[in-house]
């Protein structure tokens, strides 16, 4: 009876909140990035800067494999990332940085990135670094699932999906990935 009463009260009050995964956008244009730490802190990003907030006004969901993000520090330099990521030229570097920034936008289609190269060209290492930057997790790289339900569940529980050692993508899996990013 108590549970039904609380459910009825919740429905009656219409106090409904969106729950986000890693990134959220408020109606005022502020973007939020969940640090997924035990204290519930998040980074508020605005056109004039960023700040870490202890109790953000948005709600985030986390899963067992979600790992906390390191505390951001001011004064960083994106070029320092270059020693951890191998890119062939300036054009690819700008594409990579554009992808990273676009991942921080909460609405609309999600960007995807395909890392290609010969065996030993650090594709998996690059994928791990990018995953850690945006969506740290206990399991960084996962095998791509042919089961659409499993693929959908993976997409629901991780902001960034990073697959390892893909040599072929079946058409139905390709279609599922397209649905996930859009």
N, C-alpha and C positions, 0 to 999 in steps of 0.2 A: 504494500500500500504506500509506503514511504517513497519508494522508487517511482511509482506512478505519479504521486503527487509532485515530486521534484521535476519529472519530465513534463507534466502539465504546466507547471509554473514556468519552466524554461520556454516552452512553446508559446505560452500566453504573453510573456514579456518581450518576445521577439528580439532578444539580445543575442544576435547571431554574429559570429566573427569568422572571417576568412582565416585559414591556417595555411602557412606557406612552407615551402621547402627551400632553405638557404637564402633565397632572395625574395624581397617583397617591395611593393611600391604603394605608397599612400596616395590618396587623392590630391594632396597638396604638392605632389611631385617628388617628395623625398623617397630615396631608395634605402633599403635596409638589407644588411648582410648578417646572417646569423653566425656567430662565432661558435655556437654549439658547445659552449663550455658549461660546467655545472652551475654557474651563477646566472645563466640566461642572458648574458650580454650580447649586444649586436652593434654593428657599425651603421651609423646614420650618414648617408651620403647626400649632399646637396650641391647645387652649382657653385657654392662658395667654399666648400671644403667637406671634411668628415670629422666625426667624433665617435668615441665608444660610449654607448649608453647602457646603463645597468638594467633598466627595466623598460624595454622598448614598447611602444604602443601597438605593435603588431605581434601576431602569434606565429610561432614556427613549430613544425613537427620534426622530430628526429627519430631515427631508427637505430636498431642495435649496431649496425655497421657504421653509423655516422660518427666521425671523430671530430674532436674540437680543433678549431683553427688557431694558429698562433696569434698572439696579440699583435696587431699592426703597429708599426713605428713610423713616425714622420721622417721625411728626408730621404726616402728610398730612391733608387734609380733603376728604371726598367732595364737599362743596359747591363746591370749586374746579372740579370737572368741569362744573358747570352752564354755565360760559362757553363750553364747547366743544360742548355738546349742547343742542338746543332741545327742551324738553318743554312741553306746554300747561298743566299744572297739577301740584299737589303729588301727586295720586294717580298720575299717570303717572311722576313722578320716583321715587316709592316702588316702583312696578312695575319701573322700569329698574334701580334699585339691587338689588332682590330678584333680578332676572335675573342681574346681574353676580355676586352672591354665590353663587347657585345654580350658576353655571358653574364654580365652584371646587370643587364636590363631585364626587368621582371616580367614584362608582358610581351606577347607576340611570339612568333616562331623562335625556337631555340636554334642557335647556330650549331653546325657540326663541323668537325675537322677530320681530315683523313691524313694520316701520317704514312708516307710511303718511302721505300728505300730497300736496299739489299740487306741480307742478313747481317747483323752486327752493326747496323748504321744508327743505333740508339733510338729506334722507334718506341720500344717499350719504356725505356728510361724517360724519354720525352713525355710520353703519355702519363707516367707516374708523376713527374714534376708538375705538369699542367693540372692533373687531378688534385694534387696536394695544394696547389695555389687556390683553386676554386672550391673544391668540395672534398676535404680530407675524409678518408674512410679507412676502416680497419682493413678491408679488402680493396686494394687500389685498382687492379686490373681483373676483369672477369672474362670468362669465355662467352662468346656470343651464343645465345640460346636459339635453337630452331623452334622451340615451343613459344608460340605467341603470348600465351598467358604468363610464362616465366619472364619473357622479355618485357612485357608490360609491368609486371611486378618490380623488376629491376629498375625500370624508368621511374616508377612511383616512389621508390625508396632512395634514389640517388639523384642529386641535381646534375651531376656530370657522369655519364656512362663512359667508361674507358675499357675498351675491349682489347684483348691481347691475341696476337698471332692469327689474324684472319687472312686466309688465302682465297676464300670464295664466300660470297654472300648469295644465298638462294633468293629467287625473286620474291617469295612470300615474306622472307625476313627483311629484305630491302623495303618492301611495302610497309612493314611494321615500323621500321626505323623512320621512314618518311612520316608516318602518322605521329610518332613520338616527337619529332622535332617541330612539327607544325601544330 
